[in-house]
Amino acid sequence: MLFNVYPLYDIEPVRAQGSYLWDTRGDRYLDLYGGHAVISVGHTHPKYVRALTEQLNRISFYSNSVRIPQQEELSEKLGALSGYPDYALFLCNSGAEANENALKLASFHTGRKKVVAFKKAFHGRTAGAVAATDNPAIVAPVNYNEHVSFLPFNDTEAAQTGITDETCAVIIEGIQGVGGIQVATDEFLRALRKKCDETGAVLILDGVQCGYGRSGKFFSHQFSGITPDLISMAKGMGNGFPIGGVLISPKFKASYGLLGTTFGGNHLACTAGIAVLDIMKEENLIENAAQIGAYVMDGIRQIGGYKELRGRGLMIGIEYDFPVESLRNTLLFEHHIFTGVAGKHTIRLLPSLALGRQEVDVFLEALSKEVRVIS
């Protein structure tokens, strides 16, 4: 018997291709959620499937006590495509692990323990990551979090006073996902970078959901021109295969035993990661995310009826002045379109970066119809 963790829709996907899913009844669904921003290059991309199949037929796993050339290839390709060729890569299995290890590195580096995070932040469910998550409902008594302070998002004045010489790390999502697609302003990120430089605090950019090309740049913070000390990532990194990582500034020095992982950087995970980067580069998916994202947002503006439209690229939040559960369910069960939500009032779109205009038009037509009905 499974532990009852999630409320489940009575839909069982059994096949997927590109931006579509098919269930056991043969019904087709347009996927504009990508399983929480995970599907970055499209479902069952032939190059991705071929690479994993060939690797599985050779070797799928061995520990990090031996040479795994795929790790070096992934690191080099990630550095080149992301614009961080001089940063080192630590590989793990999830976004929570990535943030956990980023916070640990920051504490080793500074010798401090105080962390600054932000209102509505979500960084994961493991001990250090959940302590920096602004949701008391998922912070258990065993999760020590007295060292974390939560400042208002995009409030430069609060950051000036809240980040001090005692601060170990400042951790922030370039675009908050669970928090409702709240975009960190370029000015705010520049102010954080400056304040961290002044105090010696480590600046951690959580790119788990907003990274990997989703915003129209490889990492959303790159719109601001800043350079973080540590960048966490996961979700779109493996297109469904569990993989996470931390890009680490040259200012951090490695030593044996400082970090470690059993499954992180295994043959299959790295193969998935390499395939994703190759496809992103060959098919210009970062540029596509920017262009199609603009097309989506323009279409939503023309429909109107919303309270606020937020996002960058293919990370979009549509906030309404009414609860959106019914709208989401109607889109899913009547129009066969998967979307997400953030809170009670915001529809969240996190589709594949390979999404096309034809798929967008299907969504816009359905949204227009349902918003007219509601209004």
C-alpha positions in Angstrom: 0.0 0.0 0.0 1.3 3.4 -0.9 1.6 6.2 1.6 -1.2 8.7 0.7 0.9 11.8 -0.3 -0.8 13.3 -3.3 -4.4 13.8 -4.4 -4.6 12.0 -7.8 -6.5 12.7 -11.0 -8.2 9.6 -12.4 -5.9 9.7 -15.5 -3.2 7.1 -16.2 -0.8 8.3 -19.0 0.7 5.3 -20.8 2.4 7.0 -23.8 3.9 10.4 -24.5 5.5 12.2 -27.5 6.6 15.8 -27.8 4.0 18.0 -25.9 1.3 15.3 -25.7 0.3 12.4 -23.4 -2.1 9.5 -24.1 -4.0 7.7 -21.4 -5.3 4.1 -21.0 -8.5 5.1 -22.9 -6.6 6.5 -25.8 -7.4 10.1 -25.0 -4.8 12.7 -25.9 -3.8 15.5 -23.6 -1.7 18.6 -24.3 1.0 18.9 -21.6 1.6 22.4 -20.6 3.0 21.5 -17.2 5.8 19.0 -18.0 5.4 17.1 -14.7 6.5 20.2 -12.7 8.8 21.7 -15.3 10.7 18.5 -15.8 10.1 17.8 -19.5 12.5 20.2 -21.1 13.1 18.8 -24.6 9.7 17.0 -25.1 8.5 13.6 -24.2 10.4 10.6 -25.6 12.6 12.7 -27.9 14.2 10.1 -30.2 17.8 11.3 -29.6 17.2 11.2 -25.8 15.6 7.7 -26.0 18.4 6.4 -28.2 21.1 7.7 -26.0 19.7 6.2 -22.8 18.9 2.9 -24.5 22.4 2.5 -25.8 23.9 3.4 -22.5 21.7 1.0 -20.6 22.9 -1.8 -22.9 26.5 -0.9 -21.9 26.5 0.0 -18.2 23.9 1.8 -16.2 25.7 2.3 -12.9 28.8 2.2 -10.9 30.0 4.2 -7.9 32.0 7.5 -8.0 35.1 5.5 -7.0 35.9 5.0 -10.7 36.2 7.1 -13.8 32.9 8.0 -15.4 33.7 10.0 -18.6 30.1 11.0 -19.0 30.5 13.3 -16.0 33.3 15.3 -17.6 31.3 15.5 -20.9 28.3 16.7 -19.1 30.3 19.3 -17.1 32.0 20.7 -20.2 28.8 20.9 -22.3 26.9 22.5 -19.4 29.6 25.0 -18.7 29.7 26.0 -22.4 25.9 26.3 -23.0 25.1 28.0 -19.7 27.9 30.5 -19.9 29.8 29.2 -16.8 32.7 27.3 -18.2 35.0 28.1 -15.2 32.5 26.8 -12.7 32.9 23.2 -11.3 29.9 20.8 -11.2 28.8 18.7 -8.3 26.2 16.1 -9.4 23.4 14.8 -7.2 19.8 13.5 -7.8 17.3 16.2 -7.1 16.7 19.9 -6.6 16.4 19.5 -2.8 19.8 17.8 -2.8 21.3 20.5 -4.9 20.1 23.2 -2.5 21.1 21.2 0.5 24.7 20.8 -0.8 24.8 24.5 -1.9 23.9 25.6 1.6 26.5 23.2 3.1 29.2 24.5 0.8 28.3 28.1 1.8 28.6 27.2 5.4 31.9 25.4 5.0 33.3 28.4 3.0 32.2 31.1 5.4 32.2 29.3 8.7 28.8 30.8 9.4 25.3 29.4 9.7 22.8 32.2 9.3 20.7 32.0 6.1 18.6 34.6 4.4 15.7 33.4 2.3 12.6 35.1 1.0 8.8 35.1 1.5 7.0 32.5 -0.6 10.3 30.6 -1.2 10.4 26.9 -2.0 13.7 25.2 -2.0 12.9 21.5 -1.3 11.8 19.1 1.4 15.1 17.9 2.9 16.4 19.3 6.2 18.4 22.3 5.1 16.3 23.1 2.0 13.0 22.9 3.8 14.3 25.1 6.6 14.8 27.8 3.9 11.3 27.2 2.5 8.5 29.6 3.6 5.9 27.1 4.4 5.6 26.1 8.1 3.2 23.3 7.2 6.0 21.2 5.7 8.7 22.1 8.2 8.7 19.3 10.9 9.8 19.9 14.5 13.0 18.0 13.7 13.9 20.5 10.9 16.0 23.1 12.7 15.3 26.5 11.1 16.1 29.1 13.8 19.1 30.1 11.7 16.9 31.2 8.7 15.3 34.6 8.3 12.7 35.3 5.6 12.8 38.7 3.9 10.2 40.3 1.6 10.8 39.3 -2.0 12.0 42.2 -4.3 12.5 44.5 -1.3 15.9 46.0 -1.6 15.7 48.1 1.6 14.8 45.0 3.6 17.8 43.1 2.1 20.2 46.0 3.0 19.4 45.6 6.7 18.6 41.8 6.7 21.9 40.6 5.2 24.8 41.2 7.7 28.3 40.2 8.4 26.9 37.1 10.2 25.0 35.9 7.1 26.3 32.6 5.7 24.2 32.5 2.5 21.4 34.3 0.7 19.3 31.8 -1.3 16.8 33.0 -3.9 14.9 31.6 -6.8 15.3 33.7 -9.9 11.6 33.2 -10.5 9.6 31.7 -7.7 7.6 28.7 -8.9 5.5 27.4 -6.0 5.3 31.0 -4.8 3.3 32.0 -7.8 5.7 32.8 -10.7 7.1 35.8 -8.9 10.0 37.2 -11.0 13.0 38.6 -9.1 13.7 42.0 -10.6 17.1 42.6 -12.1 17.7 45.5 -9.7 16.9 43.4 -6.7 19.3 40.6 -7.8 22.1 43.2 -8.4 21.5 44.6 -5.0 21.8 41.1 -3.4 25.0 40.5 -5.3 26.5 43.8 -4.0 25.3 43.2 -0.4 26.8 39.7 -0.4 30.1 41.1 -1.7 30.1 43.6 1.1 29.3 41.1 3.9 31.1 38.1 2.6 27.9 36.1 2.3 27.5 33.5 -0.4 24.9 34.2 -3.0 23.0 31.0 -4.1 20.7 31.2 -7.1 18.1 28.4 -7.0 17.6 27.5 -10.7 15.8 24.2 -10.1 12.6 25.3 -11.7 13.5 28.5 -13.5 16.8 27.3 -14.9 17.8 25.2 -17.9 16.5 27.6 -20.6 13.0 27.9 -19.3 13.1 31.7 -18.9 14.6 32.4 -22.4 18.1 32.4 -21.0 19.9 29.4 -19.6 19.4 30.7 -16.1 16.8 33.4 -15.3 19.3 35.5 -13.2 21.3 36.1 -16.4 18.8 38.8 -17.4 20.3 40.9 -14.5 23.9 40.4 -15.5 25.0 39.1 -12.1 27.2 36.1 -11.3 26.1 34.0 -8.3 28.6 32.0 -6.2 26.5 28.8 -6.4 23.7 27.8 -8.8 21.5 24.8 -8.1 19.6 22.9 -10.8 17.5 19.8 -11.4 14.1 19.3 -13.0 14.7 20.0 -16.7 18.3 18.8 -16.4 17.3 15.2 -17.2 14.0 15.5 -19.0 12.5 13.0 -16.6 15.6 11.1 -15.4 16.4 12.1 -11.8 19.5 14.3 -11.8 20.5 17.5 -10.0 23.6 19.5 -9.7 25.4 22.6 -8.3 27.6 24.9 -10.4 30.3 26.1 -8.0 32.4 29.2 -8.4 36.2 28.9 -8.6 36.4 30.6 -5.2 35.3 27.3 -3.5 38.1 24.8 -3.1 37.3 21.1 -3.2 38.6 18.5 -0.7 37.9 14.8 -0.4 35.0 14.1 1.8 33.6 17.6 1.6 30.6 16.5 -0.5 29.5 13.0 -1.6 26.8 11.0 -3.2 26.0 7.4 -4.1 23.8 7.8 -7.1 24.7 11.3 -8.2 26.5 11.4 -11.6 25.8 7.8 -12.6 26.2 6.7 -16.2 22.5 6.9 -17.0 21.9 10.2 -15.3 24.8 11.8 -17.1 23.7 10.3 -20.4 20.3 11.9 -20.0 21.9 15.2 -19.1 24.2 15.2 -22.1 21.3 14.3 -24.4 19.2 17.2 -23.0 22.0 19.7 -23.6 22.7 18.4 -27.1 19.0 18.7 -28.0 18.7 22.1 -26.5 21.7 23.4 -28.5 20.9 21.7 -31.8 17.2 22.7 -31.8 17.7 26.2 -30.3 15.3 25.5 -27.5 16.3 28.4 -25.3 15.5 30.8 -28.1 12.3 28.9 -28.7 11.3 29.3 -25.1 11.8 33.1 -25.3 9.8 33.4 -28.6 7.0 31.0 -27.8 6.8 32.4 -24.3 6.2 35.9 -25.7 3.6 34.4 -28.0 1.8 32.8 -25.1 1.8 35.9 -23.0 0.6 38.1 -25.9 -2.3 35.7 -26.5 -3.2 35.7 -22.8 -3.2 39.5 -22.8 -5.5 39.6 -25.7 -7.9 37.3 -23.8 -7.7 39.4 -20.7 -9.8 38.7 -17.6 -6.9 38.1 -15.3 -5.6 40.1 -12.3 -1.9 39.8 -13.1 0.3 38.0 -15.7 3.8 37.1 -14.6 6.8 35.2 -15.9 9.6 34.9 -18.4 9.9 32.6 -21.4 7.9 29.4 -20.8 7.5 29.9 -17.0 4.2 31.7 -16.8 1.7 32.5 -14.1 -1.8 33.8 -14.7 -3.3 35.2 -11.5 -7.1 35.6 -11.4 -9.3 37.3 -8.8 -11.2 34.0 -8.3 -10.0 30.5 -7.2 -8.7 28.7 -10.3 -9.3 25.0 -9.3 -12.5 24.8 -11.4 -10.8 26.5 -14.4 -7.8 24.1 -14.1 -10.2 21.1 -13.9 -12.2 22.3 -16.9 -9.1 22.7 -19.0 -8.0 19.2 -18.0 -11.2 17.2 -18.2 -13.1 19.0 -21.0 -10.2 20.3 -23.1 -7.6 17.7 -22.2 -4.9 20.3 -21.3 -2.6 19.8 -18.4 -1.7 23.0 -16.5 -0.5 23.6 -12.9 -1.5 25.9 -10.1 0.4 28.0 -7.6 -1.7 28.8 -4.6 -5.4 29.2 -5.0 -5.6 31.9 -7.7 -2.7 31.3 -10.2 -2.6 29.0 -13.2 1.0 27.9 -13.8 2.4 27.0 -17.2 5.7 25.0 -17.4 5.6 23.3 -20.8 8.4 21.7 -22.8 10.9 24.2 -24.3 10.0 22.7 -27.7 6.4 23.8 -27.5 5.1 25.1 -30.8 2.6 27.8 -31.8 0.0 25.2 -32.9 -0.1 23.8 -29.4 -0.2 27.3 -27.9 -3.2 28.1 -30.1 -5.1 25.1 -28.8 -4.6 26.3 -25.2 -5.5 29.9 -26.0 -8.7 28.9 -27.7 -9.7 26.8 -24.7 -8.7 29.5 -22.1 -10.6 32.2 -24.1 -13.7 30.1 -24.1 -13.6 29.3 -20.3 -12.6 32.9 -19.2 -15.6 34.2 -21.2 -17.9 31.7 -19.4 -16.5 32.7 -16.0 -16.8 36.4 -16.7 
